[in-house]
Amino acid sequence: MGQSTSTALITSRRDSHLSSQRSKPKFTVPIIPMEVEELTEYVLVEAPDYISDLPDECLACVFQSLSSGDRKCCSLVCRRWLRVEGQSRQRLSLNAHSDLLHLVPSLFSRFDALPKLCLKCDRRSVSIGDEALVAISIHCRNLTRLKLRACRELTDSGMAAFAQNCKALKKLSCGSCTFGAKGMNAILDNCPSLEYLSVKRLRGITDAATAEPIGPGLAAASLKTICLKEVYNGQCFGPLIIGSKNLKTLKLSRCSGDWDKLLQVIADRVTGLAEIHLERLQVSDTGLAAPSNCLNLEILHLVKTPECTDTGLVSMAERCRLLRKLYIDIWKANRIGDDGLVAVAKHCLNLQELVLIGVNPTQISLELLASNCQKLERLALCGSDTVGDVEISCIAAKCVALKKLCIKNCPVSDHGMEALANGCPNLVKVKVKNCRAVTYGCADLFRIKRGSLAVNLDSGEPRHQDASAGGGVAQENIARKS
């Protein structure tokens, strides 16, 4: 009986309010009639949808602050979010397999305003070819950055067609591709806004006898950074480098051929260089001294160039007085030492970062560096046979501005660490690795005297813990935290 009365009452109420509620969205909580005389229906009024009132531009800003995974989840909420997320996407990375060709129309109709694109293919797969790249360029005419990795099916023709469609390109990075000089020249001739060019293992470059020169092209006026790595006959990029009058950064790594003469011409023509990296090149003191014409040079990396000696470093240091960062890795060649570093200490007073690997400085050069280079904040001494407790004590006493210190494979002991704990008042981080005479007790010493100092200590020897004492555990914890 109670059930019949309640059901009739609910039905009556629904009929009486049907016309007034028809335009208002509502949620009803189902009522299961119980053995009561009367039940009341509960109506939940829908809250206003403020998100729908947001303009697309504001919603896009929200999406741009999310991680890649969260963006993907948001794109599944509704059609509007899918559209806005696609149109506001700034970066897209795709597996550049050959079957990508069939997906290009549908995929890039969604990402039609994409500025940054990365196309990568693994070694075992067939990469995209010219047809796919051209199709992408038609849909992405606003592309400003392109990264190509192992796209072995791309040819000069495909790169030329791409360059015609994407003239706003500012950054190009290609590695393990097989197009050659014609494709590269097409990019340089059609992309006048190109600022960054990175080329690694470009297989289409032929030998020196038949190599087509690359550059300068229209892009030479805007290029600021050129990186060449593992490029056979990299000298064919000489016209491009020489013609890039506004070039600020030049990085050359593992490129075959003799670079001395070309570096001299580059330094004479491109005097605004601020950063130079020379790694595993056939270069001597002649090439090392060449940047002395670049009076604005601030950063120099010299890695695995065994023919470079103190003579070349002295010539460079005497004129490049704005040098801020110096990285030397000659690894046991023993041809750069105190003489070159003394010249740096005398002339490069703005030095902030010094990394020495395989160099054997003594107290003579280190003391002068510490005294003259008052802005020195970061110092790394690795694989040096001459850096011991005396040298570390000198650094501790003289390097007042030093913030970070790294010591690896040096004959330093606990005595040097004790001096360090009492010196360098601005030191915030110290790393000691494979210095066998340094014990883990130094961790406690640093903790006691410099509680806020971040310490990374690894002597390379097994750690011996005493189970009956808490000191060993404390040392272990400090090492882990650092």
Secondary structure, 3 states (H helix, E strand, C coil): CHHHHHHHHHHHHHHHCHHHHCCCCEEECCCCCCCCCCCCCCEEECCCCHHHHCCHHHHHHHHHCCCHHHHHHHCCCCHHHHHHHHHHCCEEEEECEHHHHHHHHHHHHHCCCCCEEEEECCCCCCECEHHHHHHHHHHCCCCCEEEEECCCECCHHHHHHHHHHCCCCCEEEEECCCCCHHHHHHHHHHCCCCCEEEEECCCCCCCCCCCCCCCCCHHHHCCCEEEEECCCCHHHHHHHHHHCCCCCEEEEECCCCECHHHHHHHHHHCCCCCEEEEECCECCHHHHHHHHHCCCCCEEEEECCCCCCHHHHHHHHHHCCCCCEEEEECCCCCCCCHHHHHHHHHHCCCCCEEEEECCCCCHHHHHHHHHHCCCCCEEEEECCCCCCHHHHHHHHHHCCCCCEEEEECCCCEHHHHHHHHHCCCCCCEEEEECCCECCCHHHHHHHHHCCCCEEEEECCCCCCCCCCCCHHHHHHHHHHHC
